């Protein structure tokens, strides 16, 4: 049952990226492109977690929470408002998987 839940998390991450048409990515607005980049990074991160042998659902949640905490610290120390917005988007996207 746990393997099914882990694979669903991986599928969810891949589906978010699959919605983007590769031919149209260059035509996205700045904000949409930033969101695409964030989702792609998170997809790669989550995919590496779910493909790790022996990974449990609790370990995935723990790793995601640690990543959120790291990004929150970076957001507090961000130099510009644009960087802070980018990092807050990343926190929201990571939070969707918890």
Secondary structure, DSSP 8 states (H G I E B T S, - for coil): -HHHHHHHHHHHHHHHHHTS-TTTGGGS-HHHHHHHHHHHHHHHHHHHHHTSTT--HHHHHHHHHHHHHHHHHHHHT-SSHHHHHHHHHHHHHHHTT-
